[in-house]
Amino acid sequence: MLARRLLQPLTVSRFSRTTVGVVAARNFSRHDYAQHGKPLKWSQDWITEEAEKIMTKVYATHKALGDRSTNPAIQPTLEELEKMGDPLHYKPLNLGDHIAERLVGFLRPLTHLMFKDKYNHHALVLETVAALPGMIGGAFRHMRSLRTMRRDFAWIHNLWEEAENERMHLLIWMQVTQPTRLERAMVLVAQLGYGFLYTVMYMFTPRIAHRFVGYLEEEAVAAYTHYLKCIDSGALPNGPAPTIAKKYYELDDNATIRDVVLHVRGDECMHRTMNHKLAELAGAGLYDSPPHYPPDFSEQELQAVSEPEKKKKDSPPLPENK
């Protein structure tokens, strides 16, 4: 009996019947999801279809870069990446969601107090911590898959890709600025403290852990949006993009810091939405089901996202009234 208990995931039995599971159950059948692979619908209307289509392009780009293959046929344009700054927020549905949101709210003023207008240093230190959850969550899923001798359905890949992507962000900002000794000490303390706390959180409730990361990524999106506003206002210089960023995102030779921030913010939007999706799956008891995210849009649907912008640019100017 004890052995059987240890082989079970910690969250499915204890947390699968939470409010988010009840709400999500209104939108889909668990049997249909598991047997027929029907995508899990969001339990609330918090994100637009256009935003999900752009994130699908971002995801496809990273998958191609990770596989060392050629660029995908459809990539997000800078105009599309500009649209990803909308302040999307997943409204908490239950006590666990409120706890995750409050924890992020507690950390928000601390980061602003420490960095103030040092946006480059804020981004650099932020990425040293942001790379931890994906690695920890992926390690838990990896060990669980070995222990239970069952498939993982691509959660491990998604989580470790997130960790690697955040580490690349760190390497990019290291070419823009260098951390102070105090910031290096802060990173050491943050990795030990945050790494331990997130490990405990994921051990007992992956749902809250993923929701917590989702809210953290919302803060990251807001921080990079503010970074862009400072560049546009002239408060921060818009210098040339670092070499590593040009290689990683395959940018043009004349790419700037602003272009890099747009791509990095797009990545954070992708991680934000993915973690909110994984939280819903775990809360609904679908811990052993594929994420089915990003959505499986057709190439024509993805192409249509940028069509309005393209038509707007290609259309001739209206004649002036004389």
PyMOL commands that set and color helices and strands:
alter all, ss='L'
color gray80, all
select helices_A, chain A and resi 2-7+10-15+19-25+30-36+49-66+78-85+95-115+119-130+132-148+155-174+181-204+206-233+243-249+257-283+299-314
alter helices_A, ss='H'
color red, helices_A
deselect
rebuild
show_as cartoon
